[in-house]
């Protein structure tokens, strides 16, 4: 090997050693950087795990809040399918959480899904509105609801949420407050009427009595004086009825069999009606032989008796009188807004019926279509029913008959 070859080899060897040294240095630097990146990755993983744990904690807390609130909460995605359905929504609508999730909201909410879908399409929320939901069992539930959009980080609408609450109890309390307010106003009016009318009526009646005593038995003027006395008595009765109507009603509620209560009222009715029943067919339709409930039986008997007398008077010649009693879930009946278990009594006739205008005034004090009526029979009936926490419904059509129905909560609380 020549000297030039040796020098070239030596140069190559030196260059090789330098390259090896550079590679070792680069490797050490890369190893150091790898360790640093690995530590950074471990720290990032730790922070990510903490973030996920915090997210799960927040999500769990939010879920617990949603499950514990009394209001129903339903969330849908952009396609209108349910992604969240809390316990209150399940309780109000009768759907289980598992059955509702993933279903189109229209299948679960029916027409009540329209505000949700409208919120998604328009981006506009609905605040504090009212509607009627229909549960899986067919119950009608009045609710107050609000809707809102759900957006992502880019402000794109990805779904909507609806919250709602059952307002049936609130409406019942409102009806009771209105009734108390009306009775209070009538009570004040009755006190005024008593003072302003009864005193002069007493004087008129007294002087008419003296005048009648002074007239001969055969005097034609004596008949006119009797008319005055009869008019005074009629006005006195009206004032007395008004006072009785405005007084606070004290119920004597106790456990009774509704069928027995209805049968007792039929017995009183048959005595009062006498020969009128010869031209009327009386039918009984009881869902069961015994219907237990918690009511004031005497007051309920008087209501049923009143309804029967009205029915007979609506059938001047002949017809059929039907009395029915049952035990139902009132929330399934469109005739009432009550949402509890009720006993129901109906009195139907095949009489002349009534126009819508007459039906709308039936329970107003002093409204009557009878020449000798005082207009307080049905008003008192409604007062008694509402004192029980119940409701009254009337179905009628001209020349097709009428049906009066009372709904009374089965138990008192």
VEXDREN-2710 file (C-alpha; in Angstrom, 1 decimal):
% VEXDREN-2710
k/r/px/py/pz
1/UNK/0.0/0.0/0.0
2/UNK/1.5/3.3/-1.0
3/UNK/1.9/6.3/1.1
4/UNK/-0.9/8.1/-0.7
5/UNK/-3.3/5.3/0.1
6/UNK/-2.3/5.3/3.7
7/UNK/-3.0/9.1/3.9
8/UNK/-6.4/8.6/2.1
9/UNK/-7.2/5.8/4.5
10/UNK/-6.2/7.9/7.5
11/UNK/-8.4/10.8/6.3
12/UNK/-11.3/8.5/5.7
13/UNK/-10.9/7.0/9.2
14/UNK/-10.7/10.4/10.8
15/UNK/-13.8/11.5/8.9
16/UNK/-15.5/8.3/10.0
17/UNK/-14.7/9.0/13.6
18/UNK/-16.0/12.5/13.3
19/UNK/-19.2/11.2/11.7
20/UNK/-19.6/8.7/14.5
21/UNK/-19.0/11.3/17.1
22/UNK/-21.6/13.6/15.4
23/UNK/-24.1/10.7/15.3
24/UNK/-23.5/9.9/18.9
25/UNK/-24.0/13.6/19.8
26/UNK/-27.2/13.7/17.7
27/UNK/-28.4/10.5/19.3
28/UNK/-27.8/11.8/22.7
29/UNK/-29.6/15.0/21.8
30/UNK/-32.5/13.1/20.3
31/UNK/-32.6/10.8/23.3
32/UNK/-32.7/13.9/25.6
33/UNK/-35.4/15.4/23.4
34/UNK/-37.4/12.1/23.4
35/UNK/-37.2/12.0/27.2
36/UNK/-38.5/15.5/27.4
37/UNK/-41.3/14.8/24.9
38/UNK/-42.2/11.6/26.7
39/UNK/-42.4/13.6/30.0
40/UNK/-44.5/16.2/28.2
41/UNK/-46.7/13.5/26.8
42/UNK/-47.1/11.9/30.2
43/UNK/-48.0/15.3/31.7
44/UNK/-50.5/15.9/28.9
45/UNK/-52.0/12.4/29.4
46/UNK/-52.3/13.2/33.1
47/UNK/-54.0/16.5/32.5
48/UNK/-56.3/14.9/29.9
49/UNK/-57.3/12.2/32.4
50/UNK/-58.0/14.9/35.0
51/UNK/-59.9/16.8/32.4
52/UNK/-61.9/13.7/31.5
53/UNK/-62.6/12.9/35.1
54/UNK/-63.7/16.5/35.7
55/UNK/-65.9/16.4/32.6
56/UNK/-67.4/13.1/33.8
57/UNK/-68.0/14.6/37.3
58/UNK/-69.6/17.7/35.8
59/UNK/-71.7/15.6/33.4
60/UNK/-72.7/13.3/36.3
61/UNK/-73.7/16.4/38.4
62/UNK/-75.6/17.8/35.5
63/UNK/-77.4/14.5/35.0
64/UNK/-78.2/14.3/38.7
65/UNK/-79.6/17.9/38.5
66/UNK/-81.7/17.1/35.4
67/UNK/-83.0/13.9/37.1
68/UNK/-83.9/15.6/40.3
69/UNK/-85.8/18.6/39.0
70/UNK/-89.6/18.5/39.0
71/UNK/-89.8/19.9/35.4
72/UNK/-89.7/17.6/32.4
73/UNK/-86.6/18.0/30.2
74/UNK/-86.4/16.7/26.6
75/UNK/-83.4/17.2/24.4
76/UNK/-83.4/16.4/20.6
77/UNK/-80.7/16.4/18.0
78/UNK/-80.8/18.2/14.7
79/UNK/-82.7/15.3/13.2
80/UNK/-85.5/15.6/15.8
81/UNK/-84.5/12.4/17.7
82/UNK/-84.5/12.4/21.5
83/UNK/-81.1/12.4/23.1
84/UNK/-82.1/13.2/26.7
85/UNK/-85.3/12.4/28.6
86/UNK/-85.3/13.0/32.4
87/UNK/-87.4/11.3/35.1
88/UNK/-90.0/14.1/35.3
89/UNK/-90.6/13.8/31.6
90/UNK/-91.0/10.1/31.9
91/UNK/-93.4/10.5/34.9
92/UNK/-95.5/13.1/33.1
93/UNK/-95.7/11.5/29.7
94/UNK/-95.7/7.8/30.9
95/UNK/-92.7/6.8/28.7
96/UNK/-89.8/5.0/30.1
97/UNK/-86.3/6.5/29.6
98/UNK/-85.1/3.6/27.6
99/UNK/-88.2/3.6/25.2
100/UNK/-88.0/7.3/24.6
101/UNK/-84.3/7.7/23.9
102/UNK/-83.5/7.7/20.2
103/UNK/-87.1/8.0/19.1
104/UNK/-88.3/10.8/16.9
105/UNK/-89.8/13.4/19.2
106/UNK/-93.0/13.4/17.3
107/UNK/-93.6/9.8/18.3
108/UNK/-93.3/10.6/22.0
109/UNK/-94.6/14.2/22.2
110/UNK/-97.1/14.1/19.3
111/UNK/-98.3/17.6/18.3
112/UNK/-96.4/19.0/21.4
113/UNK/-93.2/18.4/19.4
114/UNK/-94.0/21.2/17.0
115/UNK/-92.4/24.0/19.2
116/UNK/-89.2/22.0/19.5
117/UNK/-88.9/21.4/15.8
118/UNK/-89.8/25.1/15.1
119/UNK/-87.0/26.2/17.5
120/UNK/-84.5/24.2/15.5
121/UNK/-85.7/25.5/12.2
122/UNK/-86.0/29.1/13.2
123/UNK/-83.4/29.4/16.0
124/UNK/-86.0/31.3/18.1
125/UNK/-86.8/30.1/21.6
126/UNK/-90.3/29.9/23.1
127/UNK/-90.6/31.2/26.6
128/UNK/-93.5/30.6/29.2
129/UNK/-96.1/29.2/26.8
130/UNK/-98.9/26.7/27.5
131/UNK/-100.1/23.6/25.8
132/UNK/-101.7/20.2/26.5
133/UNK/-99.6/17.1/26.4
134/UNK/-101.0/13.6/25.8
135/UNK/-99.4/10.8/27.7
136/UNK/-98.7/7.3/26.5
137/UNK/-102.0/6.2/28.3
138/UNK/-104.0/9.0/26.6
139/UNK/-104.1/11.4/29.6
140/UNK/-104.4/15.1/28.8
141/UNK/-101.9/17.1/30.8
142/UNK/-101.9/21.0/30.8
143/UNK/-98.3/22.2/30.9
144/UNK/-96.3/25.4/30.8
145/UNK/-93.2/25.0/28.6
146/UNK/-90.1/26.8/27.2
147/UNK/-87.7/25.8/24.4
148/UNK/-84.2/26.8/23.4
149/UNK/-81.5/26.0/20.9
150/UNK/-78.4/23.9/21.5
151/UNK/-75.3/25.2/19.6
152/UNK/-71.7/23.9/19.2
153/UNK/-68.5/25.9/19.5
154/UNK/-69.0/27.3/16.0
155/UNK/-72.5/28.6/16.8
156/UNK/-74.1/26.0/14.7
157/UNK/-77.5/24.7/15.9
158/UNK/-77.1/21.0/16.7
159/UNK/-80.3/20.4/18.7
160/UNK/-83.0/21.9/21.0
161/UNK/-84.2/21.5/24.5
162/UNK/-87.7/21.7/26.0
163/UNK/-88.6/22.1/29.6
164/UNK/-92.2/21.7/30.9
165/UNK/-94.1/21.5/34.1
166/UNK/-97.6/20.1/35.0
167/UNK/-99.9/23.1/35.8
168/UNK/-103.1/21.1/36.5
169/UNK/-102.8/21.6/40.3
170/UNK/-102.0/25.3/39.7
171/UNK/-105.1/25.7/37.6
172/UNK/-107.2/23.9/40.3
173/UNK/-105.9/26.4/43.0
174/UNK/-106.6/29.2/40.6
175/UNK/-110.2/28.0/40.2
176/UNK/-110.6/27.7/44.0
177/UNK/-109.2/31.3/44.4
178/UNK/-111.6/32.6/41.8
179/UNK/-114.5/30.8/43.6
180/UNK/-113.6/32.3/46.9
181/UNK/-113.2/35.7/45.4
182/UNK/-116.6/35.5/43.7
183/UNK/-118.3/34.2/46.9
184/UNK/-116.7/37.0/48.9
185/UNK/-118.0/39.6/46.5
186/UNK/-121.5/38.0/46.5
187/UNK/-121.4/37.9/50.3
188/UNK/-120.8/41.7/50.5
189/UNK/-123.6/42.2/48.0
190/UNK/-125.9/39.9/50.0
191/UNK/-125.2/41.9/53.1
192/UNK/-126.1/45.1/51.3
193/UNK/-129.2/43.5/49.8
194/UNK/-130.3/42.2/53.2
195/UNK/-130.0/45.7/54.7
196/UNK/-131.5/47.7/51.8
197/UNK/-134.3/45.3/50.8
198/UNK/-135.4/43.3/53.8
199/UNK/-136.3/46.3/55.9
200/UNK/-138.6/47.9/53.4
201/UNK/-140.0/44.5/52.5
202/UNK/-140.9/43.9/56.1
203/UNK/-142.8/47.2/56.2
204/UNK/-144.6/46.4/52.9
205/UNK/-145.5/43.0/54.1
206/UNK/-146.7/44.3/57.5
207/UNK/-148.9/47.0/56.0
208/UNK/-150.3/44.6/53.4
209/UNK/-151.2/42.2/56.1
210/UNK/-153.0/44.9/58.0
211/UNK/-154.8/46.0/54.8
212/UNK/-155.9/42.4/54.1
213/UNK/-157.3/42.1/57.6
214/UNK/-159.3/45.3/57.2
215/UNK/-160.9/44.2/53.9
216/UNK/-164.0/42.1/53.8
217/UNK/-163.6/38.5/52.7
218/UNK/-165.6/39.1/49.5
219/UNK/-163.9/42.4/48.6
220/UNK/-162.2/42.0/45.2
221/UNK/-159.3/44.2/46.4
222/UNK/-158.4/41.5/48.9
223/UNK/-157.1/39.4/46.0
224/UNK/-154.7/42.2/44.9
225/UNK/-153.4/42.5/48.5
226/UNK/-152.7/38.8/48.5
227/UNK/-150.6/39.3/45.4
228/UNK/-148.6/41.9/47.2
229/UNK/-148.0/39.6/50.1
230/UNK/-147.0/36.8/47.8
231/UNK/-144.6/39.1/46.0
232/UNK/-143.0/40.1/49.3
233/UNK/-142.6/36.5/50.3
234/UNK/-141.0/35.7/47.0
235/UNK/-138.5/38.5/47.4
236/UNK/-137.7/37.4/50.9
237/UNK/-137.0/33.9/49.7
238/UNK/-134.7/35.2/47.1
239/UNK/-132.7/37.2/49.6
240/UNK/-132.5/34.2/51.9
241/UNK/-131.3/31.9/49.1
242/UNK/-128.7/34.5/48.2
243/UNK/-127.4/34.6/51.8
244/UNK/-127.3/30.8/51.9
245/UNK/-125.4/30.7/48.6
246/UNK/-122.7/33.1/49.8
247/UNK/-122.1/31.4/53.2
248/UNK/-119.1/29.3/53.6
249/UNK/-119.8/25.6/52.9
250/UNK/-118.8/23.0/55.5
251/UNK/-118.6/19.5/54.1
252/UNK/-119.1/16.4/56.1
253/UNK/-116.9/14.1/54.1
254/UNK/-116.7/10.4/55.0
255/UNK/-116.1/7.0/53.3
256/UNK/-119.3/5.9/51.6
257/UNK/-120.5/3.7/48.7
258/UNK/-121.4/6.0/45.8
259/UNK/-123.9/3.5/44.4
260/UNK/-125.8/3.6/47.7
261/UNK/-125.8/7.4/47.7
262/UNK/-127.2/7.4/44.2
263/UNK/-129.8/4.8/45.0
264/UNK/-130.9/6.8/48.1
265/UNK/-131.3/9.9/45.9
266/UNK/-133.4/7.9/43.5
267/UNK/-135.7/6.9/46.3
268/UNK/-136.2/10.6/47.3
269/UNK/-136.7/11.5/43.6
270/UNK/-139.4/8.8/43.1
271/UNK/-141.3/10.2/46.1
272/UNK/-141.1/13.8/44.8
273/UNK/-141.8/13.0/41.2
274/UNK/-144.9/10.9/41.9
275/UNK/-147.0/10.0/38.8
276/UNK/-144.6/11.9/36.5
277/UNK/-142.5/8.8/36.4
278/UNK/-145.3/6.8/34.8
279/UNK/-144.3/8.4/31.5
280/UNK/-140.6/8.3/32.0
281/UNK/-138.3/5.3/31.8
282/UNK/-135.6/5.3/34.5
283/UNK/-132.3/3.4/33.7
284/UNK/-129.5/2.7/36.1
285/UNK/-125.9/2.2/34.7
286/UNK/-123.4/1.4/37.4
287/UNK/-119.9/0.3/36.4
288/UNK/-119.7/-1.9/39.5
289/UNK/-122.0/-2.9/42.4
290/UNK/-120.0/-0.9/44.8
291/UNK/-117.9/2.3/44.3
292/UNK/-116.1/3.5/47.4
293/UNK/-115.3/7.2/47.8
294/UNK/-114.8/10.0/50.3
295/UNK/-117.6/12.6/49.9
296/UNK/-120.4/14.4/51.7
297/UNK/-123.3/12.0/50.9
298/UNK/-126.1/14.4/51.8
299/UNK/-124.7/17.2/49.6
300/UNK/-124.1/14.8/46.7
301/UNK/-127.7/13.4/47.0
302/UNK/-129.1/16.9/46.7
303/UNK/-127.0/17.6/43.6
304/UNK/-128.2/14.4/41.9
305/UNK/-131.8/15.1/43.0
306/UNK/-131.6/18.6/41.5
307/UNK/-130.2/17.2/38.2
308/UNK/-133.1/14.6/38.0
309/UNK/-135.8/17.2/38.6
310/UNK/-134.3/19.4/35.8
311/UNK/-134.2/16.4/33.5
312/UNK/-137.8/15.5/34.1
313/UNK/-138.8/19.1/33.4
314/UNK/-136.9/18.9/30.2
315/UNK/-139.1/16.0/29.1
316/UNK/-142.6/17.4/29.1
317/UNK/-144.3/14.3/27.7
318/UNK/-142.2/11.2/27.7
319/UNK/-138.6/10.1/27.6
320/UNK/-135.7/8.2/29.2
321/UNK/-133.8/9.2/32.3
322/UNK/-130.4/7.6/32.7
323/UNK/-128.3/7.6/35.9
324/UNK/-124.8/6.3/35.7
325/UNK/-121.9/6.0/38.2
326/UNK/-118.3/4.9/37.7
327/UNK/-114.8/5.2/39.0
328/UNK/-112.3/6.6/36.4
329/UNK/-108.9/8.3/35.9
330/UNK/-110.2/11.8/35.2
331/UNK/-107.0/12.7/33.3
332/UNK/-108.3/10.4/30.5
333/UNK/-111.6/12.3/30.2
334/UNK/-111.7/15.3/27.9
335/UNK/-114.6/16.9/29.8
336/UNK/-112.5/17.9/32.8
337/UNK/-109.0/19.2/33.5
338/UNK/-108.8/17.2/36.7
339/UNK/-105.8/14.8/36.8
340/UNK/-106.7/12.4/39.6
341/UNK/-108.8/9.3/40.3
342/UNK/-112.4/10.4/40.5
343/UNK/-115.9/9.0/41.0
344/UNK/-118.3/10.1/38.3
345/UNK/-122.1/10.5/38.4
346/UNK/-124.0/11.4/35.2
347/UNK/-127.7/12.2/34.8
348/UNK/-128.9/12.1/31.1
349/UNK/-132.2/12.8/29.6
350/UNK/-133.8/12.7/26.1
351/UNK/-135.5/16.0/26.5
352/UNK/-135.5/19.3/24.6
353/UNK/-131.8/20.1/25.2
354/UNK/-130.4/23.6/25.2
355/UNK/-128.6/26.1/23.0
356/UNK/-124.9/26.9/23.5
357/UNK/-125.8/30.4/25.0
358/UNK/-128.0/28.8/27.6
359/UNK/-125.5/26.2/28.5
360/UNK/-122.8/28.8/29.0
361/UNK/-124.9/30.6/31.7
362/UNK/-126.2/27.5/33.5
363/UNK/-124.2/27.9/36.7
364/UNK/-124.5/31.7/37.0
365/UNK/-126.4/32.7/40.2
366/UNK/-130.0/33.7/39.4
367/UNK/-129.9/32.5/35.8
368/UNK/-133.0/30.4/35.1
369/UNK/-135.2/29.4/32.2
370/UNK/-138.1/28.4/34.6
371/UNK/-140.9/30.7/35.5
372/UNK/-140.8/29.7/39.2
373/UNK/-137.1/29.0/39.5
374/UNK/-134.7/31.1/41.6
375/UNK/-131.6/30.4/39.5
376/UNK/-129.6/29.0/42.4
377/UNK/-130.0/25.3/42.1
378/UNK/-127.2/24.6/39.6
379/UNK/-125.1/27.4/41.1
380/UNK/-125.3/25.7/44.5
381/UNK/-124.5/22.3/42.9
382/UNK/-121.4/23.7/41.3
383/UNK/-120.4/25.3/44.6
384/UNK/-120.7/21.9/46.4
385/UNK/-118.8/20.1/43.7
386/UNK/-115.9/22.6/43.7
387/UNK/-115.8/22.4/47.5
388/UNK/-115.1/18.7/47.0
389/UNK/-112.3/19.7/44.6
390/UNK/-114.3/18.3/41.7
391/UNK/-115.7/19.5/38.4
392/UNK/-119.0/19.7/36.5
393/UNK/-119.5/19.1/32.8
394/UNK/-122.6/19.6/30.7
395/UNK/-123.3/18.1/27.3
396/UNK/-126.4/19.2/25.5
397/UNK/-127.9/19.8/22.1
398/UNK/-131.3/21.2/21.1
399/UNK/-133.9/18.4/20.7
400/UNK/-131.3/15.8/21.5
401/UNK/-131.3/15.9/25.3
402/UNK/-128.7/16.8/28.0
403/UNK/-126.2/15.1/30.2
404/UNK/-125.0/16.6/33.5
405/UNK/-121.8/15.0/34.9
406/UNK/-120.0/15.6/38.2
407/UNK/-116.4/14.5/38.9
408/UNK/-115.5/14.1/42.5
409/UNK/-111.9/13.1/43.7
410/UNK/-112.1/9.6/45.0
411/UNK/-110.2/10.5/48.2
412/UNK/-109.7/13.7/50.1
413/UNK/-106.3/15.1/50.9
END
